[in-house]
């Protein structure tokens, strides 16, 4: 039980206050939506697929968390019983994933849909399966074992869409969960410890450090950041097809606002406490760091926006010259807003990196950009007002740099 307490207190707090907070938030969201009588027709397969894949994704982030690795390392240096450690670690991270992340999504489905008890229980079973799929995939990710895990997951997802018989699919989900639990009996606890330190750390021969070299090292050591950006690139290709269905409304700027939701790259200071401490201690780093950080984010935004613009042009061929200026302005605007927000209001009270990826603060910049996109869509001359805001924010960053 001491092992369970160590891991549970790490993810939920010393007095498990995170559990009470998450349950309270989930209850408020459910009753608020349920009282609003918002109803939608949702296929059970969509609920089951979301419960499985979303939970697996969050659990994967939690397993790869630097904070989780550090906590696990402290336990591994002490005497322990292998099976107890494995189940304590998996249980605590699964409880964190289900209560703090998956529960928020599931209550939305439960509140707006008409579900029976069997469908709700199977959805919860799918969420538990998602946790163990991530665990098994993390442990057996190399060579042939990784391929078998992918085939296992593919077969499970296929059964979600092909099997309309709820008792039959529920039995398959139960067998899958039981098989994953059996596999946990044979794994080594040390297999969970895989520090996120890349072996391809670059060495600089110059006398002065380079922020861009640091970024390159950081991205190589955290490849999920690159995966997230690649995923946004795929979204940029299909967004024109979706947004063009709005009719006569110029929805092109809305896509630029959506593509600004690149959370991992916008929390470099919050996720790396050592970097934040070093930057804030040295004089003049506010301007030097902020300017380079802004250039980096703007480059990524421009890359994604260019893919989006080219995709729109290839599909509908109605991109005007003025939209090129809009793309540049939106890329710089969202980069500046993200840097200012990260410098002035960094996120500090978090336990795992997953808390940062799903923090509500990540929606502030996209919401601001969506508001600007609406004005640009209705009034094309508003782009010059956006340029004025851009200049004002440059001055703001300069003032912050001079102050710090």
N, C-alpha and C positions, 0 to 999 in steps of 0.2 A: 504493500500500500504506500510505502514511502516513495517508491518510484512513480506511482500514479500522481502523488501529491506534487512531486518535483516538476513533472511535465505540465500538469494541469495549472499549477500556480504560475508557471512561465507564460502560458497563453491566455489565462483569464485573470491574472492578478493574484496578489498575496492572499486576499480574502474571497477569491472567486467573484469579485464584483463584476467582471465581464459577463458572467452568465446572467446575472440579474439585469444588467443593462441591455443585453441582446434580447432577452425574453420580453422585456418591457417595450423595446422598439418594435419587435415583431408583432406584439399584440396590438400596439397603436396602429400600425400600418394595416393589419388585417381588419380591425373593426372600423377604421376610417373608410377603407374602400368598400367594405361590406355594407356599411350604413349609407354610402352614396349610391348603392344599388346599380353599380356598373357591372354589366353582365356581357360576356362574350362566349361564343361557341368555339371551344378549343378541343381538338382531337386528343384522346388519351395518349396517342403515340408521341405527340409534341410535348406533353407534360413529362412522360417517361424519359424521352431523349434529353430534354433540358435538365432534368434532375440528375441524369447520369453524367453527361458531358461537362456541364457547368461545375458540378461538384468535383469531377476528376481534374479539371483544369485548376481550380483553386487549391485542391489538395496537392497537386504537383508543384505549385508555387510555394506552398507551405513547406513541403519536403526539401525544396532547394533553397529555403530561406537561410541566410547567413546567421541570423539569430538562433534558428533551430539547431544549426550545426554547432554553434558555440555552446549552447546548453547541453546538447548531446555529448560533446567532447568532455565537458566537466563530469558527466556521469560515467563515461567510458573509462576514465582514469582510475575509477574506484572499483572494488570487487562487486560483481553483479552476477545474477543468474540469467542466462541468455534468453530463455523463453519469457520470463517476467519482464525484462527490459523491452523486448520486441513488442509485446502486447500493450505494455504501458505507453510506449512511444506512439504506436499506431492509434491506440484509443484516444489519447489526449489530442493529437493533431486532427483526428477525425471528428471529435467532439467540437473542437474549435471551428473546423470547416463547416460542419453542419449547422451549428448554432449561430455563428456570426456571419456566414456568407450565404449558404444554400437556403437557410430558412427565410431570408428576405425575398428570394426569388419564388420559393414554393408558396409562401403566403399570398403573393400576388396572383398566382395561378388559382389557388384555393378560393380566393375572395371573388374573383371575376368569373369563375366557371361553375358549372353545376356538376359536382362530383359525388359519387357514392363512396361508402366506406372502403370498398375493395380497391377502387382506383387510388384513393389517398394512401392506403397502406402499401400498395405496389409502388407508388411514387416515392415514398419514404425508403422502401427497399432498394429502389434504383439509386437513390442518393447514397445509401450505404455502399452499394456496389461501385459507385463512382469513386468513393474514397479508396476502396481496396484495389480497384483497377489502377489508380494512380500509384499506390504503394507497390503492387506487383510489377507494374511497368518500370518503376524506379529501381527496384531491386534486380530485375531481370532484363535490363535495357540493352545488354550487349549480345552481339552475335545471334545465334539461332534462337535463344530464349526470348529475345526481344521480338522476333518475328512471330513466335508462337503467341505471345501476349497480344500483339496487334491482331492476329487472326481471331483470337478469343474475343477481343473487343468488337471486331467487325461482325462476328457471328452474333454477338449479343445485340448490337445495334440493328442488325438485319431482322432479328426476331421481334424487335419492338415494332417494326413496320409490317412484318408479314403475319404475325400471330395476332388475330383479333380475339381469340379466346383468352379472357383475363385469367382464369384459373391456370391454364396451361402456361401462359407467359409468367405468371407469378411463381409457378413451380420452377421454371428455368432460371428466373432471377434468384430464387432461394438456393438452387443448386450451385449457381455461379458464386454466390456469396459464401456458401459452405466450402467450395473448392479453394477460394482465396484464403479463407481462415486456415484451412489445412496446410496450405503452402507456407503460412506464417510460422508454423511449428518447425519448419526445417531450415529457415533462413538464419543467417548469422547477424547478430546485432551490429557488428562492425560494418556491415554492408550499407547501413544507413548513413554512415559518416563519409561524405564526399564533399570536402570543402570547395567552395566556388572560387578557386584560385587557378587561373589558367596557366598552363605550362609554357605558353607562348608569350610571356611577359617581355615587352620590348625594352631594350636598353638604349638610353640616350647618350650619345657621345659628347653632346654639347655641355657647356658649363651651366647653362640656364635651363630650368625645367620648362616644359612645353605643356600647356593645358590640352592641346589637341592630341599630343602623345598620350597623356593621361586618359583622355576619352577613348582613344583607340584601345588602350590596355583594358579599360573598364568594360568596354563593349565585348572584347574578346573573352573576358572573364565572366560575363553575364550575357550569354547568347540569347536568352529569352527576350532581351530588349530588342535585339535584331529581328527575332521572330515576330514580335509585336509590330514592328515597323513594316516588315514584309507583309503581314496580315492587312495592315492599313493600305498597302499598295494594291493588294487584291481587291479590297473594298473600293478603292479609287477607280478601279476598272469597271465595276458593276454599278456604282452609284448613279452615273448618268442614265442608265436604263430605268432606274427606280424613280429618280427625281423628275425626269422628263414627263412622267405621267400626271404631273400637277397641272397640265394644260397650258394656258396662256401665261401663267405666272412664271417669271424668270427665276427658276430654282437653282441656277448654276452656282451662285454665291453660297447657297446653303450647304452644298457639298464641301466647299472650302472650310466652313465652320466645323463640319462633322470630322474632317480629317485632322483637325487640331487636337483631337482627343488621343494624344500619344502619351499616356500617363507615365510609363517608366522613364522616358527621357526628360520629363519635366519635374522630376523629384530627386535630382542628383544630390542636392544638399541635404534633403530630408532623409534619404536612404543611407547616406554615408556620413555619419556623425563626426568621424575623424576629419574628413575633408571640410565640413562646415566649420569645425573648430579652428583648423589651420587657416582657412580663408579669412575668418573674422578676426583672428589674432594679428595678422600681418597688416600693416598700414597700406592704404590705397588699393586693397584687393577687391573692394566693392565694385569699382569701375573696371579694373582689369579683368577680373573673373566674370563680371556681368556682361561685359562687351563680348568676350570670347564665347561665353555660354550662349548669348543671344545669336551670335553668328552661326554657331553650330545648330541650334534649333531652327533658325531661319532656313539654313541649307536643307535640313531634313524636310521642313514644311514645303519648301519650294520643289523638292524632288517629288513628294507625294502629290502636290497640287499640279505639277506638270503632267504626271501620269493621268491624273483626273481630267485635265484640260484636253490632252491628246485623245483620251478615250471619248470624251464628249464630242470632239471635232470629228473623229472617225465615225461615230454613230449618227450624229445629227448635223454636222457641218454648219453650225450657226454661231460659232464663237467669234465675236468681234475683237478688234484690236484693243478696245478699252478694257476688255476682260483680262488681257495680259497684265495691265497695270493693276487691276483688282487682285489678281493672283499674287503679285509681288507685295502689294500692300497688306493683304491678309496674312501672308507668310511672316512678314516682319512684325505685324501687329500682334499676332498670336504668340510669337516668340518673345516679344517684349513683355506682354502681359504675364506670360509664364515665368519669366525671369524675375520680374518685380514681385510677383506673388510668392515665389520660392525664396527670395531674399528677405522680404519683409515679414511673411507669415509662414516660416518653415514648419513642417509637421514634426513634432517631437514626442508626443505621448503615444507611442505605438509599441507593440510587442513583437510582431512579425512583419516582414516586408509586405505580406498580403494585405495588412491593414492600410498600407499606403496606396497600393494599387486600386483598392476599392473605396478609398476615402471620398466623401461627397465633395471635397474641395476640387477634385479633378474636373467637375462639371462647370466650374465658375468661368474659366476661359472659353470653352466651347459655347456656353450660354451667352456670353458677351459677344462672341463672334457671330452667333446665330442672330442676335438682335441687329448687329451691323449688317449682316447679310440681308435681313428683311428690308432695311432702309435702302441698301444698294439696289435690291431687286425692284423696289417701287420707284426709286428716284436715282437714276444713274449718276447725276451730278453729286450725289452724296459721297462719292468716292473721294472727292477733294476734302471733305470734312474729315474722312478717315485719315487722309494724309496729314491733316493738321493734328489729329490725335496722336499720330505716329511721332511727329516732331515733339509734341508735348511729353510723350513717354520717354523719348531719348533724353530730354532735359531732366526728367525725373530720375532716370538711372544715373545720370551724371551727378546729380545732387546727392543721391544715396552714396555714390562712390566717394565724393568729397567728404561727406560726413563720416564715413567709416574708414 
